[in-house]
Amino acid sequence: MKLHRFLPCAAMLAFLAGCCSTICKVQDAPEIALVKDGQSAYQIVLPAQTPNPGIDLYLKEVAQCLQNSLQEGSGALLPIVSEDKMSAEKPYISLGGTALARNIGLCPEKFQDYNGCIMSDRGNVYLIGHDAHGQGLDKRDHFSRYFLGSAKTAVVFMEDYLGVRFLLPGKNGISVKKNASITLPGNLKRCVKPQLIYASSSQDFLYSLANNGLGRGGFHLYGGHSYYSA
């Protein structure tokens, strides 16, 4: 076959191969039935260890909000478990820097500031971000002194995929959409990057996360006005 006839054929074969690959990829990632008719097989998994006791505390608080929102909205009660006590037979929502997340290449160290990622893989869901004390301390502190990217990512997940709204500080200010069945894309991958960060925050942790009152973890204070750095 002459070269000028072979090249169009090769291009067509490459195109068809790419289409086939794309179709296979989509077929390999079916929708995730997080809740179906008020029932769920999922568990919420937290890291067995965190670099600061405050991170552990605030991840548990946002996990409880996720658990309550799912139960109020769909009727399904998902258990919250530490990674070292999880059921290996059940699918999961991984929250924070778990070994589960690291095993698929999602490491907290790869994120900066309050950024994070929502990702699904093989039927499991990962909510992860940059979690660290803003000044590198190892003692427990007020939430406004931390970078809590995993918690912010979990709040975005609740808002955009569960229909949760944080309208006012406190539990009574949280509105949850009713939905007995909740599905997610099987190939979900979304970056979470707050576009506007306020150093001030309310005293309510979840309301502050939802409204980007993320605290002064990344701000330097100089006795007057402040910014990310002077």
Helices and strands as residue ranges (DSSP letters): H 3-27, E 32-35, E 43-46, H 53-74, E 80-82, G 83-85, E 92-95, H 99-103, G 108-110, E 116-121, E 124-129, E 131-133, G 143-145, E 146-148, H 149-161, E 164-166, G 171-173, E 174-176, E 182-184, E 189-192, H 205-210
